[in-house]
Amino acid sequence: MDDQAVQPAPPPPYARPQQSTDSPAGSLPTETLTHILDLALQDLVPLERQTIRMVFSSVCKHWWSVAPKTDELVVHGSKQAERLSTALLNEEFAFRQEAIRALVITVGKETSPKASTLVGDLLLSCPLLERLNVTLDQGFSGGYGTLGKGFRDSLASCDTLTELEMYGKIEMAERRSPSHIFTNLLSLRRIVTPSLRVTSWVYAFQRNSSPNKLQQLVMPFESSRGAVTELLTPAAAYLVDVKLLGGADWTGHSHYLTPFIKSLTSIRRLVIGPFAYDLATLFNLLADLPTLKSFTLTSEPATQTQLQSLHGVTSTAAVRYIATAQQLKSLTLTDEIQRWWTELEQVQVKEAAEKAGVEFTLR
């Protein structure tokens, strides 16, 4: 019987490194390679981590097999988002859909509905997405931009999302946009949106439809009648870390931030500016937050006119608060307070802090 011809193995659906495993690089022990990769990935941003993994995997078959199949994707622009979502929806790679837990997306001036939909389709291609980092890069044009309805609708469908970070000058101008998104993201633990601008009034959460796992909130102090803080007040009782940024453009006199502060019954770290609450009652407000460990009153980027309200923050109230706040470990006040406190009053507050074991700083 004639020997049957040996059929060559079919090529893999993706290119693998072809360097021999008996080469010096290929002969390194798995444990050594894993340690090398771990060290190489330390302290890197997501794009750098993805690049290092790709370079590492291209050395040889052994290195390719050792490199972890990451649960994180870094995407630049709607075209790359379209290619990735198409690949994830391909039956051959469908198993990767549920493996993706984190997306880092940078979009530029692509404000067309199609571009927004393409990025949104990528979100829908990752049904178990937990962490989303979105940056709107406007380049040198400045100004605010929107992420588009297609993206926002897809974002509202990511009900497994636990962390949402949005950077760049992002504007939500539609009336129901923030409510539509956050009401559906009930698993959120972190919201970090340092430059978000809401330019129209929004509907507040109902208490049974708020993100009741929310623990960290970083967002700008907004000039639109407290839209976002009112939106999130029903979830405030769960927050442990809150930082409200900015506020230099605020010209109002209402104290709409007061109900939000009073609702922070689990708060441990709080950073706010001198806006939208009565500074004369600041330490009374803080005294009602028994879990608070770190408080910072910042004045950046307040105007000189706005800083005049700091005269309501008295050293007597500060000393009394420090003496009674059992959980407090750190108290930082803007150094602008020195315009209103005498040197003797500053010394009295410092001594009260030392006696209570509280780190007191003017910064």
C-alpha distance (Angstrom), angle and dihedral (degrees) to the residues before:
residue distance angle dihedral
M1 . . .
D2 3.75 . .
D3 3.72 116.2 .
Q4 3.76 109.2 -102.4
A5 3.77 112.2 -119.3
V6 3.77 113.4 -107.9
Q7 3.78 110.2 -117.2
P8 3.78 115.3 -137.2
A9 3.80 116.4 -118.9
P10 3.79 114.0 -100.6
P11 3.80 114.6 -103.4
P12 3.82 116.2 -98.9
P13 3.82 117.1 -105.7
Y14 3.81 89.8 -113.3
A15 3.78 133.4 37.9
R16 3.77 117.1 -97.0
P17 3.82 126.2 -165.4
Q18 3.79 110.4 -92.8
Q19 3.81 101.7 -157.5
S20 3.80 112.5 128.7
T21 3.80 117.1 -100.0
D22 3.82 90.5 -133.3
S23 3.80 91.0 63.4
P24 3.84 117.3 108.0
A25 3.80 90.8 -102.8
G26 3.78 93.6 45.3
S27 3.78 94.2 49.7
L28 3.81 96.5 61.7
P29 3.83 113.0 116.5
T30 3.80 117.2 -102.2
E31 3.81 92.1 -120.2
T32 3.82 90.7 54.6
L33 3.80 92.7 48.7
T34 3.79 91.8 48.3
H35 3.80 90.6 51.5
I36 3.82 91.4 48.1
L37 3.80 91.6 51.9
D38 3.79 93.0 46.1
L39 3.80 90.2 53.5
A40 3.79 92.1 46.2
L41 3.81 92.7 53.2
Q42 3.79 96.5 49.3
D43 3.84 117.2 118.6
L44 3.81 93.6 -0.7
V45 3.77 127.7 136.2
P46 3.84 116.7 -118.2
L47 3.82 95.9 -97.5
E48 3.81 91.1 51.4
R49 3.82 90.8 48.3
Q50 3.79 91.1 51.9
T51 3.82 91.8 48.2
I52 3.81 92.4 49.4
R53 3.82 91.3 50.4
M54 3.80 91.1 51.3
V55 3.82 93.1 49.1
F56 3.81 91.2 45.1
S57 3.79 92.2 50.2
S58 3.81 92.9 51.4
V59 3.83 96.1 61.1
C60 3.80 98.2 81.6
K61 3.81 142.9 -41.4
H62 3.79 93.1 -86.1
W63 3.80 92.8 52.4
W64 3.81 89.6 45.1
S65 3.81 90.1 54.7
V66 3.81 92.8 47.9
A67 3.80 96.4 48.8
P68 3.83 107.8 98.1
K69 3.78 117.4 -114.4
T70 3.77 94.9 -117.9
D71 3.80 124.1 -135.4
E72 3.81 89.4 -149.2
L73 3.81 130.0 85.2
V74 3.80 127.2 -168.8
V75 3.80 115.1 -154.7
H76 3.80 132.1 -172.8
G77 3.77 116.7 -164.2
S78 3.78 135.5 -19.7
K79 3.82 95.3 -77.1
Q80 3.79 92.9 60.3
A81 3.80 89.0 43.2
E82 3.82 89.2 55.0
R83 3.82 92.6 50.6
L84 3.79 92.5 49.0
S85 3.80 95.5 46.5
T86 3.81 89.8 48.7
A87 3.81 90.5 51.3
L88 3.82 92.9 47.4
L89 3.80 91.0 51.3
N90 3.80 91.0 51.2
E91 3.82 109.8 106.9
E92 3.79 91.1 -130.3
F93 3.81 91.8 61.4
A94 3.79 99.9 27.5
F95 3.80 90.2 116.1
R96 3.82 87.7 69.2
Q97 3.82 92.6 64.0
E98 3.78 93.8 75.1
A99 3.81 92.1 39.7
I100 3.80 94.1 64.6
R101 3.80 111.0 93.6
A102 3.82 101.4 158.0
L103 3.80 135.2 42.3
V104 3.81 126.1 -171.4
I105 3.80 108.6 -167.9
T106 3.81 129.6 -178.2
V107 3.78 118.3 -171.0
G108 3.78 127.5 -179.6
K109 3.76 133.6 -167.4
E110 3.80 91.7 -32.0
T111 3.78 97.5 128.4
S112 3.80 97.0 152.3
P113 3.83 118.9 118.1
K114 3.81 89.0 -120.2
A115 3.82 93.2 56.2
S116 3.81 90.6 48.1
T117 3.80 91.1 50.0
L118 3.82 93.1 48.9
V119 3.80 91.8 54.2
G120 3.80 89.3 44.3
D121 3.81 90.6 52.6
L122 3.79 89.2 57.8
L123 3.81 90.0 56.5
L124 3.79 89.9 51.5
S125 3.81 89.3 50.6
C126 3.82 89.5 63.6
P127 3.82 104.1 61.5
L128 3.83 94.7 175.1
L129 3.81 96.8 45.7
E130 3.81 112.2 153.7
R131 3.81 106.1 168.3
L132 3.80 126.9 41.2
N133 3.80 126.2 -178.5
V134 3.82 115.6 -177.2
T135 3.80 126.0 -178.8
L136 3.80 123.4 -171.6
D137 3.80 105.9 -153.7
Q138 3.78 109.9 -163.3
G139 3.79 92.7 174.4
F140 3.78 114.5 -150.8
S141 3.80 93.5 -27.9
G142 3.81 92.7 87.1
G143 3.77 121.1 -168.8
Y144 3.78 128.4 96.3
G145 3.79 127.8 -62.7
T146 3.79 137.1 -173.2
L147 3.78 129.2 -126.6
G148 3.80 93.8 -135.8
K149 3.79 134.6 -113.0
G150 3.82 94.4 -88.2
F151 3.78 91.7 58.2
R152 3.81 94.3 43.1
D153 3.80 93.1 50.5
S154 3.81 91.4 49.5
L155 3.79 90.8 47.2
A156 3.79 90.1 54.6
S157 3.81 88.0 56.7
C158 3.82 94.4 57.3
D159 3.79 94.1 97.0
T160 3.83 92.9 163.1
L161 3.82 92.3 59.5
T162 3.81 114.2 124.1
E163 3.83 100.9 168.4
L164 3.80 127.5 40.9
E165 3.81 122.0 -178.9
M166 3.81 121.1 176.1
Y167 3.79 120.5 -179.0
G168 3.79 133.0 -177.3
K169 3.77 128.5 43.8
I170 3.79 99.3 -46.0
E171 3.78 119.8 173.1
M172 3.79 128.1 -161.2
A173 3.76 104.8 -163.4
E174 3.80 101.7 159.6
R175 3.78 114.6 99.1
R176 3.80 98.2 -124.7
S177 3.81 99.5 28.9
P178 3.85 102.1 105.5
S179 3.80 92.9 39.0
H180 3.79 91.6 48.4
I181 3.80 91.3 52.7
F182 3.78 103.0 40.5
T183 3.80 96.9 39.4
N184 3.80 88.9 61.7
L185 3.80 96.1 44.7
L186 3.77 98.4 73.5
S187 3.82 94.5 154.9
L188 3.81 95.4 60.7
R189 3.80 115.0 132.4
R190 3.82 98.8 168.4
I191 3.79 131.7 36.2
V192 3.81 113.9 -179.8
T193 3.81 113.3 173.8
P194 3.83 107.1 145.4
S195 3.82 95.6 171.9
L196 3.81 103.2 31.3
R197 3.79 114.7 137.3
V198 3.79 122.9 -162.9
T199 3.78 109.9 -165.1
S200 3.78 101.1 179.6
W201 3.78 134.0 49.5
V202 3.78 115.5 -89.3
Y203 3.75 134.9 -155.9
A204 3.78 116.6 -106.1
F205 3.77 122.5 -123.0
Q206 3.73 120.6 -96.7
R207 3.79 109.7 -123.6
N208 3.79 92.4 -113.7
S209 3.81 92.7 51.5
S210 3.81 103.5 47.4
P211 3.82 125.7 111.4
N212 3.80 94.2 -96.6
K213 3.81 93.2 -176.6
L214 3.80 94.4 57.6
Q215 3.81 111.5 130.9
Q216 3.81 107.9 157.7
L217 3.80 127.4 45.4
V218 3.82 124.9 178.1
M219 3.78 116.0 169.8
P220 3.79 141.0 131.4
F221 3.72 123.3 -83.8
E222 3.79 97.4 -109.5
S223 3.79 129.5 -142.1
S224 3.81 94.3 -148.7
R225 3.81 98.5 96.8
G226 3.78 94.2 -79.2
A227 3.78 93.8 -61.7
V228 3.78 99.0 161.8
T229 3.79 97.9 38.1
E230 3.81 90.8 52.0
L231 3.79 88.6 47.2
L232 3.81 90.9 55.0
T233 3.81 100.7 36.1
P234 3.85 93.4 99.8
A235 3.83 87.8 57.6
A236 3.81 94.0 44.7
A237 3.81 94.3 96.3
Y238 3.82 89.8 69.2
L239 3.80 97.3 49.1
V240 3.81 118.8 108.9
D241 3.83 99.4 170.9
V242 3.82 123.7 39.6
K243 3.79 129.4 170.2
L244 3.81 120.2 176.0
L245 3.80 111.3 -168.1
G246 3.78 134.9 -160.1
G247 3.77 124.9 -1.1
A248 3.78 101.4 163.9
D249 3.82 90.6 125.9
W250 3.80 93.3 53.9
T251 3.80 113.6 115.3
G252 3.81 101.4 163.5
H253 3.78 129.2 111.3
S254 3.80 101.9 -152.3
H255 3.80 122.2 113.7
Y256 3.79 96.4 -137.2
L257 3.81 92.3 141.0
T258 3.82 91.8 63.4
P259 3.85 96.6 81.2
F260 3.80 89.9 49.2
I261 3.82 92.8 51.7
K262 3.81 91.7 46.5
S263 3.82 89.4 53.5
L264 3.83 93.9 57.2
T265 3.79 92.9 97.3
S266 3.83 94.8 151.4
I267 3.81 97.6 39.9
R268 3.81 119.4 137.9
R269 3.80 102.3 168.9
L270 3.80 124.0 32.3
V271 3.82 128.9 176.8
I272 3.81 118.4 179.5
G273 3.79 140.8 150.9
P274 3.82 129.7 -126.8
F275 3.81 94.8 -85.9
A276 3.82 140.8 114.6
Y277 3.78 99.0 3.0
D278 3.80 134.5 71.7
L279 3.81 106.8 -89.3
A280 3.80 89.7 -160.8
T281 3.82 87.5 67.7
L282 3.82 96.4 40.8
F283 3.80 97.1 113.9
N284 3.80 91.4 42.7
L285 3.81 87.6 56.9
L286 3.79 91.4 48.5
A287 3.81 91.8 48.1
D288 3.81 88.0 63.5
L289 3.83 90.5 58.7
P290 3.82 101.7 77.8
T291 3.82 95.9 176.6
L292 3.83 95.6 53.8
K293 3.81 112.4 125.0
S294 3.81 102.7 164.7
F295 3.80 128.7 31.4
T296 3.80 128.6 178.9
L297 3.79 126.3 -175.1
T298 3.79 107.0 -164.9
S299 3.80 128.0 -172.5
E300 3.79 98.6 -163.6
P301 2.95 120.2 146.9
A302 3.83 95.7 3.1
T303 3.77 120.7 135.4
Q304 3.79 123.2 -120.7
T305 3.80 90.2 -106.9
Q306 3.80 91.5 53.9
L307 3.80 91.3 48.5
Q308 3.78 89.6 63.4
S309 3.81 88.1 78.7
L310 3.82 89.7 66.9
H311 3.79 89.5 81.5
G312 3.82 85.8 80.2
V313 3.82 91.0 66.6
T314 3.80 103.2 87.3
S315 3.79 128.8 -165.2
T316 3.81 90.0 -133.3
A317 3.80 91.1 59.8
A318 3.81 90.0 46.2
V319 3.81 92.8 52.9
R320 3.80 91.7 47.5
Y321 3.81 92.1 49.3
I322 3.81 93.9 48.0
A323 3.80 90.7 51.6
T324 3.81 93.8 53.0
A325 3.83 103.3 34.7
Q326 3.79 100.6 97.5
Q327 3.82 97.6 -176.9
L328 3.81 97.6 41.2
K329 3.82 114.8 119.4
S330 3.80 103.4 159.5
L331 3.82 133.0 31.9
T332 3.80 119.2 -179.4
L333 3.79 122.3 179.3
T334 3.77 129.4 -178.0
D335 3.80 112.3 -94.3
E336 3.80 86.6 -127.4
I337 3.80 84.9 82.6
Q338 3.81 87.1 78.1
R339 3.78 87.8 75.8
W340 3.81 88.5 67.5
W341 3.81 103.9 30.1
T342 3.77 122.9 71.1
E343 3.79 120.1 -131.9
L344 3.80 88.8 -105.3
E345 3.82 91.2 53.8
Q346 3.79 90.8 49.9
V347 3.81 90.4 51.5
Q348 3.81 90.9 49.5
V349 3.80 91.8 53.5
K350 3.81 91.9 47.1
E351 3.80 91.4 50.3
A352 3.81 91.6 48.8
A353 3.80 89.0 50.9
E354 3.81 93.1 49.7
K355 3.79 90.7 49.4
A356 3.82 91.5 51.1
G357 3.82 94.4 43.7
V358 3.81 92.3 -114.1
E359 3.80 122.4 144.0
F360 3.82 104.9 -129.3
T361 3.81 121.3 -165.9
L362 3.79 136.8 174.4
R363 3.78 107.5 -154.1
